[in-house]
Amino acid sequence: MMRRLAVPALAAALVSGFVLGPLAPVPVQAQPAPAAKGPCQAVEFEGQPYTVCTVDLRRERVRLFWLGTDGLPYGSLSSLADRQGPRLSFAMNAGMYDKGQAPVGLYVEDGRELKGASTANGPGNFHLKPNGVFYVKGDRAGVLDTGRYLRAKPAPDFATQSGPMLVIDGKIHPKISADGPSQKIRNGVGVRDGGHVAVFAISERPVTFGAFARLFKDSFGCRNALFLDGSVSSLYAPGLGRSDLSRPLGPLVGAVGR
């Protein structure tokens, strides 16, 4: 399990309630805390706390980071923050990786494919098909299951493959139960507003896959969302005074000024 620096308390007590409709109660969506500096803020959904970082790609550039100029993995959020400086408004881990901190699936950075897509079967979350790809091209981002991505050939500026998909065309992944036994700190990404807005989220307490998928589908309105990782999930959010510690990391994703 990862160890973290002290995480600031949520900015305010958040209330999950119901709005009375003409026929039946309708659940309230995730409730944000008072606005924080930068793209990240605390929300609560179904009684669980999350931190959500929302980036408009028309204003900021979402990009991936793996190897530094020395050819070695950045390895940690603090190392990335030190090298990128104040222009980095947030960052988190961006997909599964092997013991050498290399991506286990597709990885594209600055238009260069550094690792090819994996369509292999195997154990673990990555191989819970369909898995998928988060990609960025210009001022738009997308999330597609791996098969559709390979057929579409979007030629992205940045891309990372992970799995499983959380939400596929507005429906939760068919192999994700509503509330299974596995509960972990998790992070993931979805897109909305025609791909102009990317939504990144990390849970503050262990949650199930089902709860995490519903966060993207029901609260954020993301028709497609991708699980990035669990247990090692970590966040750099200077606007919240936060820089998590974890085991050595592989690919990272962050937002920088255009």
C-alpha positions as YAML, in Angstrom:
chain: A
units: angstrom
residues:
- id: 1
  name: MET
  ca: [0.00, 0.00, 0.00]
- id: 2
  name: MET
  ca: [1.24, 3.48, -0.71]
- id: 3
  name: ARG
  ca: [2.11, 5.94, 2.01]
- id: 4
  name: ARG
  ca: [1.05, 9.57, 1.68]
- id: 5
  name: LEU
  ca: [1.99, 12.89, 3.08]
- id: 6
  name: ALA
  ca: [-0.68, 14.33, 5.30]
- id: 7
  name: VAL
  ca: [-3.67, 15.17, 3.12]
- id: 8
  name: PRO
  ca: [-5.48, 18.39, 4.05]
- id: 9
  name: ALA
  ca: [-8.90, 17.86, 5.55]
- id: 10
  name: LEU
  ca: [-11.79, 18.33, 3.16]
- id: 11
  name: ALA
  ca: [-12.61, 21.99, 2.91]
- id: 12
  name: ALA
  ca: [-16.12, 21.66, 4.27]
- id: 13
  name: ALA
  ca: [-18.57, 19.07, 5.45]
- id: 14
  name: LEU
  ca: [-20.28, 17.82, 2.30]
- id: 15
  name: VAL
  ca: [-23.83, 16.65, 2.22]
- id: 16
  name: SER
  ca: [-25.29, 13.92, 0.00]
- id: 17
  name: GLY
  ca: [-29.03, 14.41, -0.13]
- id: 18
  name: PHE
  ca: [-32.05, 14.11, -2.34]
- id: 19
  name: VAL
  ca: [-34.02, 16.58, -4.41]
- id: 20
  name: LEU
  ca: [-37.74, 15.93, -4.38]
- id: 21
  name: GLY
  ca: [-39.20, 15.48, -7.85]
- id: 22
  name: PRO
  ca: [-42.81, 15.13, -8.86]
- id: 23
  name: LEU
  ca: [-42.73, 11.32, -8.63]
- id: 24
  name: ALA
  ca: [-39.66, 10.12, -6.72]
- id: 25
  name: PRO
  ca: [-36.46, 11.37, -5.09]
- id: 26
  name: VAL
  ca: [-33.56, 11.96, -7.45]
- id: 27
  name: PRO
  ca: [-30.01, 11.56, -6.06]
- id: 28
  name: VAL
  ca: [-27.89, 14.69, -5.91]
- id: 29
  name: GLN
  ca: [-24.64, 14.54, -7.87]
- id: 30
  name: ALA
  ca: [-21.20, 14.80, -6.28]
- id: 31
  name: GLN
  ca: [-21.08, 17.94, -4.19]
- id: 32
  name: PRO
  ca: [-17.99, 20.17, -4.58]
- id: 33
  name: ALA
  ca: [-16.17, 21.88, -1.76]
- id: 34
  name: PRO
  ca: [-15.50, 25.63, -2.00]
- id: 35
  name: ALA
  ca: [-13.37, 26.37, -5.05]
- id: 36
  name: ALA
  ca: [-9.65, 25.70, -4.64]
- id: 37
  name: LYS
  ca: [-6.79, 27.27, -6.53]
- id: 38
  name: GLY
  ca: [-6.04, 25.17, -9.59]
- id: 39
  name: PRO
  ca: [-8.04, 22.44, -11.33]
- id: 40
  name: CYS
  ca: [-8.54, 20.14, -8.33]
- id: 41
  name: GLN
  ca: [-11.21, 20.15, -5.65]
- id: 42
  name: ALA
  ca: [-12.77, 17.83, -3.11]
- id: 43
  name: VAL
  ca: [-16.17, 16.28, -3.81]
- id: 44
  name: GLU
  ca: [-18.37, 13.70, -2.15]
- id: 45
  name: PHE
  ca: [-20.43, 11.11, -3.98]
- id: 46
  name: GLU
  ca: [-22.52, 8.34, -2.43]
- id: 47
  name: GLY
  ca: [-20.98, 9.22, 0.93]
- id: 48
  name: GLN
  ca: [-17.39, 8.74, -0.29]
- id: 49
  name: PRO
  ca: [-14.77, 11.52, -0.57]
- id: 50
  name: TYR
  ca: [-12.85, 12.07, -3.80]
- id: 51
  name: THR
  ca: [-10.51, 14.66, -5.26]
- id: 52
  name: VAL
  ca: [-11.41, 15.63, -8.82]
- id: 53
  name: CYS
  ca: [-9.20, 17.56, -11.25]
- id: 54
  name: THR
  ca: [-11.07, 19.02, -14.23]
- id: 55
  name: VAL
  ca: [-9.04, 20.37, -17.13]
- id: 56
  name: ASP
  ca: [-10.32, 22.33, -20.14]
- id: 57
  name: LEU
  ca: [-7.87, 21.44, -22.90]
- id: 58
  name: ARG
  ca: [-8.59, 24.71, -24.66]
- id: 59
  name: ARG
  ca: [-6.94, 26.48, -21.73]
- id: 60
  name: GLU
  ca: [-4.38, 23.99, -20.47]
- id: 61
  name: ARG
  ca: [-2.40, 21.25, -22.12]
- id: 62
  name: VAL
  ca: [-2.85, 17.71, -20.80]
- id: 63
  name: ARG
  ca: [0.24, 15.63, -21.44]
- id: 64
  name: LEU
  ca: [1.99, 12.43, -20.36]
- id: 65
  name: PHE
  ca: [5.41, 12.03, -18.79]
- id: 66
  name: TRP
  ca: [7.52, 8.90, -18.45]
- id: 67
  name: LEU
  ca: [11.24, 9.41, -19.12]
- id: 68
  name: GLY
  ca: [13.21, 12.51, -18.21]
- id: 69
  name: THR
  ca: [15.99, 14.05, -20.27]
- id: 70
  name: ASP
  ca: [18.37, 11.57, -18.62]
- id: 71
  name: GLY
  ca: [16.42, 8.67, -20.13]
- id: 72
  name: LEU
  ca: [15.24, 7.46, -16.73]
- id: 73
  name: PRO
  ca: [11.65, 7.36, -15.46]
- id: 74
  name: TYR
  ca: [10.54, 10.38, -13.46]
- id: 75
  name: GLY
  ca: [9.43, 7.80, -10.93]
- id: 76
  name: SER
  ca: [7.55, 10.11, -8.58]
- id: 77
  name: LEU
  ca: [5.22, 13.08, -8.60]
- id: 78
  name: SER
  ca: [7.69, 15.15, -6.59]
- id: 79
  name: SER
  ca: [10.42, 14.55, -9.18]
- id: 80
  name: LEU
  ca: [8.06, 15.59, -11.98]
- id: 81
  name: ALA
  ca: [6.99, 18.71, -10.06]
- id: 82
  name: ASP
  ca: [10.61, 19.69, -9.39]
- id: 83
  name: ARG
  ca: [11.47, 19.46, -13.09]
- id: 84
  name: GLN
  ca: [8.31, 21.04, -14.48]
- id: 85
  name: GLY
  ca: [8.09, 23.86, -11.95]
- id: 86
  name: PRO
  ca: [5.05, 26.06, -11.29]
- id: 87
  name: ARG
  ca: [3.54, 25.53, -14.74]
- id: 88
  name: LEU
  ca: [2.44, 22.04, -13.62]
- id: 89
  name: SER
  ca: [-1.04, 22.57, -12.15]
- id: 90
  name: PHE
  ca: [-1.68, 18.94, -11.23]
- id: 91
  name: ALA
  ca: [-0.40, 15.41, -11.91]
- id: 92
  name: MET
  ca: [-1.22, 11.79, -11.10]
- id: 93
  name: ASN
  ca: [-0.11, 8.30, -12.08]
- id: 94
  name: ALA
  ca: [-1.27, 7.42, -15.59]
- id: 95
  name: GLY
  ca: [-1.56, 3.71, -16.13]
- id: 96
  name: MET
  ca: [-0.10, 0.36, -15.21]
- id: 97
  name: TYR
  ca: [3.59, -0.43, -15.46]
- id: 98
  name: ASP
  ca: [6.06, -3.26, -14.96]
- id: 99
  name: LYS
  ca: [8.87, -3.71, -12.44]
- id: 100
  name: GLY
  ca: [11.11, -1.51, -14.55]
- id: 101
  name: GLN
  ca: [8.52, 1.31, -14.43]
- id: 102
  name: ALA
  ca: [7.77, 0.87, -18.15]
- id: 103
  name: PRO
  ca: [4.16, 0.99, -19.44]
- id: 104
  name: VAL
  ca: [2.58, -2.44, -19.86]
- id: 105
  name: GLY
  ca: [0.48, -1.22, -22.79]
- id: 106
  name: LEU
  ca: [0.35, 1.52, -25.41]
- id: 107
  name: TYR
  ca: [2.28, 4.66, -24.56]
- id: 108
  name: VAL
  ca: [2.61, 7.70, -26.85]
- id: 109
  name: GLU
  ca: [4.44, 10.89, -25.89]
- id: 110
  name: ASP
  ca: [4.81, 13.96, -28.10]
- id: 111
  name: GLY
  ca: [3.48, 11.95, -31.03]
- id: 112
  name: ARG
  ca: [6.06, 9.16, -30.64]
- id: 113
  name: GLU
  ca: [4.86, 5.64, -29.84]
- id: 114
  name: LEU
  ca: [7.30, 4.43, -27.19]
- id: 115
  name: LYS
  ca: [5.37, 1.23, -26.41]
- id: 116
  name: GLY
  ca: [2.90, -0.63, -28.58]
- id: 117
  name: ALA
  ca: [-0.66, -1.53, -27.66]
- id: 118
  name: SER
  ca: [-1.28, -4.81, -25.86]
- id: 119
  name: THR
  ca: [-4.19, -7.02, -26.89]
- id: 120
  name: ALA
  ca: [-2.97, -10.04, -24.91]
- id: 121
  name: ASN
  ca: [-5.05, -11.90, -22.36]
- id: 122
  name: GLY
  ca: [-3.83, -12.33, -18.82]
- id: 123
  name: PRO
  ca: [-4.53, -11.82, -15.14]
- id: 124
  name: GLY
  ca: [-5.21, -8.60, -13.26]
- id: 125
  name: ASN
  ca: [-7.15, -5.43, -13.88]
- id: 126
  name: PHE
  ca: [-5.29, -4.48, -17.05]
- id: 127
  name: HIS
  ca: [-6.58, -7.61, -18.79]
- id: 128
  name: LEU
  ca: [-10.20, -7.29, -17.65]
- id: 129
  name: LYS
  ca: [-11.44, -6.79, -21.21]
- id: 130
  name: PRO
  ca: [-12.30, -4.45, -22.60]
- id: 131
  name: ASN
  ca: [-9.45, -2.33, -21.39]
- id: 132
  name: GLY
  ca: [-8.88, 1.03, -23.01]
- id: 133
  name: VAL
  ca: [-6.80, 4.02, -24.00]
- id: 134
  name: PHE
  ca: [-6.84, 7.62, -22.82]
- id: 135
  name: TYR
  ca: [-5.44, 9.88, -25.53]
- id: 136
  name: VAL
  ca: [-4.93, 13.56, -26.29]
- id: 137
  name: LYS
  ca: [-4.86, 15.21, -29.69]
- id: 138
  name: GLY
  ca: [-4.65, 18.97, -29.84]
- id: 139
  name: ASP
  ca: [-7.31, 20.53, -27.62]
- id: 140
  name: ARG
  ca: [-9.36, 17.35, -27.33]
- id: 141
  name: ALA
  ca: [-9.02, 14.16, -25.32]
- id: 142
  name: GLY
  ca: [-10.71, 10.80, -25.71]
- id: 143
  name: VAL
  ca: [-11.25, 7.46, -23.99]
- id: 144
  name: LEU
  ca: [-11.89, 4.41, -26.16]
- id: 145
  name: ASP
  ca: [-11.77, 0.69, -25.56]
- id: 146
  name: THR
  ca: [-8.58, -0.71, -27.04]
- id: 147
  name: GLY
  ca: [-10.21, -2.40, -30.04]
- id: 148
  name: ARG
  ca: [-12.03, 0.76, -31.10]
- id: 149
  name: TYR
  ca: [-8.91, 2.84, -30.56]
- id: 150
  name: LEU
  ca: [-6.83, 0.59, -32.81]
- id: 151
  name: ARG
  ca: [-9.49, 0.72, -35.51]
- id: 152
  name: ALA
  ca: [-9.87, 4.51, -35.26]
- id: 153
  name: LYS
  ca: [-6.12, 5.19, -35.49]
- id: 154
  name: PRO
  ca: [-6.40, 8.73, -34.07]
- id: 155
  name: ALA
  ca: [-2.64, 9.50, -34.31]
- id: 156
  name: PRO
  ca: [-2.55, 11.17, -30.87]
- id: 157
  name: ASP
  ca: [-0.05, 13.52, -29.32]
- id: 158
  name: PHE
  ca: [-0.24, 11.50, -26.09]
- id: 159
  name: ALA
  ca: [-1.80, 8.15, -25.17]
- id: 160
  name: THR
  ca: [-1.73, 5.63, -22.34]
- id: 161
  name: GLN
  ca: [-3.38, 2.21, -22.17]
- id: 162
  name: SER
  ca: [-4.82, 0.82, -18.95]
- id: 163
  name: GLY
  ca: [-7.74, -1.24, -17.79]
- id: 164
  name: PRO
  ca: [-10.42, -1.99, -17.28]
- id: 165
  name: MET
  ca: [-12.69, 0.54, -18.91]
- id: 166
  name: LEU
  ca: [-15.04, 1.91, -16.27]
- id: 167
  name: VAL
  ca: [-17.74, 3.37, -18.52]
- id: 168
  name: ILE
  ca: [-18.32, 2.40, -22.15]
- id: 169
  name: ASP
  ca: [-20.74, 4.43, -24.27]
- id: 170
  name: GLY
  ca: [-22.67, 5.53, -21.19]
- id: 171
  name: LYS
  ca: [-22.83, 2.08, -19.57]
- id: 172
  name: ILE
  ca: [-20.73, 0.63, -16.79]
- id: 173
  name: HIS
  ca: [-18.29, -2.11, -17.86]
- id: 174
  name: PRO
  ca: [-20.32, -5.35, -17.98]
- id: 175
  name: LYS
  ca: [-17.85, -7.23, -15.75]
- id: 176
  name: ILE
  ca: [-17.90, -4.62, -12.98]
- id: 177
  name: SER
  ca: [-20.37, -5.52, -10.24]
- id: 178
  name: ALA
  ca: [-22.38, -2.83, -8.48]
- id: 179
  name: ASP
  ca: [-20.36, -3.23, -5.28]
- id: 180
  name: GLY
  ca: [-17.81, -6.04, -5.33]
- id: 181
  name: PRO
  ca: [-15.55, -7.14, -2.48]
- id: 182
  name: SER
  ca: [-12.40, -5.34, -3.67]
- id: 183
  name: GLN
  ca: [-11.94, -1.91, -2.14]
- id: 184
  name: LYS
  ca: [-8.84, 0.17, -2.88]
- id: 185
  name: ILE
  ca: [-7.70, 3.74, -3.37]
- id: 186
  name: ARG
  ca: [-8.32, 4.19, -7.11]
- id: 187
  name: ASN
  ca: [-7.76, 6.79, -9.80]
- id: 188
  name: GLY
  ca: [-9.12, 7.17, -13.31]
- id: 189
  name: VAL
  ca: [-10.04, 9.52, -16.13]
- id: 190
  name: GLY
  ca: [-13.07, 10.38, -18.24]
- id: 191
  name: VAL
  ca: [-13.93, 12.97, -20.90]
- id: 192
  name: ARG
  ca: [-16.93, 15.17, -21.63]
- id: 193
  name: ASP
  ca: [-17.95, 18.31, -23.54]
- id: 194
  name: GLY
  ca: [-16.97, 16.87, -26.88]
- id: 195
  name: GLY
  ca: [-13.56, 15.87, -25.56]
- id: 196
  name: HIS
  ca: [-12.57, 19.41, -24.62]
- id: 197
  name: VAL
  ca: [-12.75, 18.58, -20.89]
- id: 198
  name: ALA
  ca: [-10.82, 15.78, -19.18]
- id: 199
  name: VAL
  ca: [-11.92, 14.71, -15.70]
- id: 200
  name: PHE
  ca: [-9.41, 12.99, -13.43]
- id: 201
  name: ALA
  ca: [-10.44, 11.54, -10.07]
- id: 202
  name: ILE
  ca: [-8.81, 9.81, -7.11]
- id: 203
  name: SER
  ca: [-10.64, 8.31, -4.16]
- id: 204
  name: GLU
  ca: [-9.64, 9.43, -0.67]
- id: 205
  name: ARG
  ca: [-10.70, 6.14, 0.88]
- id: 206
  name: PRO
  ca: [-10.81, 2.61, -0.53]
- id: 207
  name: VAL
  ca: [-13.80, 2.19, -2.86]
- id: 208
  name: THR
  ca: [-15.19, -0.56, -5.07]
- id: 209
  name: PHE
  ca: [-14.91, -0.60, -8.85]
- id: 210
  name: GLY
  ca: [-18.67, -0.16, -9.06]
- id: 211
  name: ALA
  ca: [-18.70, 2.98, -6.90]
- id: 212
  name: PHE
  ca: [-15.79, 4.44, -8.85]
- id: 213
  name: ALA
  ca: [-17.46, 3.76, -12.21]
- id: 214
  name: ARG
  ca: [-20.70, 5.37, -11.03]
- id: 215
  name: LEU
  ca: [-18.76, 8.49, -10.04]
- id: 216
  name: PHE
  ca: [-17.77, 9.04, -13.67]
- id: 217
  name: LYS
  ca: [-21.09, 7.95, -15.20]
- id: 218
  name: ASP
  ca: [-23.65, 9.44, -12.85]
- id: 219
  name: SER
  ca: [-21.87, 12.43, -11.35]
- id: 220
  name: PHE
  ca: [-19.51, 13.65, -14.06]
- id: 221
  name: GLY
  ca: [-21.61, 12.61, -17.04]
- id: 222
  name: CYS
  ca: [-18.70, 10.88, -18.79]
- id: 223
  name: ARG
  ca: [-19.85, 8.48, -21.50]
- id: 224
  name: ASN
  ca: [-16.44, 6.83, -21.47]
- id: 225
  name: ALA
  ca: [-14.02, 6.51, -18.56]
- id: 226
  name: LEU
  ca: [-10.89, 4.48, -17.87]
- id: 227
  name: PHE
  ca: [-9.40, 3.03, -14.70]
- id: 228
  name: LEU
  ca: [-5.77, 4.09, -14.35]
- id: 229
  name: ASP
  ca: [-4.63, 2.16, -11.26]
- id: 230
  name: GLY
  ca: [-5.26, 1.28, -7.63]
- id: 231
  name: SER
  ca: [-3.21, 1.10, -4.42]
- id: 232
  name: VAL
  ca: [-0.39, 3.20, -5.93]
- id: 233
  name: SER
  ca: [-2.86, 5.93, -6.92]
- id: 234
  name: SER
  ca: [-1.40, 9.31, -6.00]
- id: 235
  name: LEU
  ca: [-1.90, 12.99, -6.71]
- id: 236
  name: TYR
  ca: [0.09, 16.19, -6.99]
- id: 237
  name: ALA
  ca: [-2.18, 19.21, -6.52]
- id: 238
  name: PRO
  ca: [-0.27, 22.34, -5.46]
- id: 239
  name: GLY
  ca: [-3.52, 24.31, -5.23]
- id: 240
  name: LEU
  ca: [-4.51, 21.97, -2.42]
- id: 241
  name: GLY
  ca: [-1.04, 21.88, -0.89]
- id: 242
  name: ARG
  ca: [-0.80, 18.19, -1.75]
- id: 243
  name: SER
  ca: [1.98, 15.95, -3.03]
- id: 244
  name: ASP
  ca: [1.43, 12.24, -2.33]
- id: 245
  name: LEU
  ca: [4.14, 9.68, -1.79]
- id: 246
  name: SER
  ca: [3.89, 6.19, -3.28]
- id: 247
  name: ARG
  ca: [5.94, 3.33, -4.59]
- id: 248
  name: PRO
  ca: [8.07, 4.19, -7.67]
- id: 249
  name: LEU
  ca: [5.71, 5.11, -10.51]
- id: 250
  name: GLY
  ca: [5.69, 4.61, -14.27]
- id: 251
  name: PRO
  ca: [3.78, 6.92, -16.64]
- id: 252
  name: LEU
  ca: [2.39, 10.16, -15.22]
- id: 253
  name: VAL
  ca: [-0.24, 12.58, -16.53]
- id: 254
  name: GLY
  ca: [-0.47, 16.27, -15.78]
- id: 255
  name: ALA
  ca: [-1.66, 19.66, -16.96]
- id: 256
  name: VAL
  ca: [0.59, 22.53, -17.98]
- id: 257
  name: GLY
  ca: [-0.16, 25.99, -19.31]
- id: 258
  name: ARG
  ca: [-0.53, 26.47, -23.05]
...
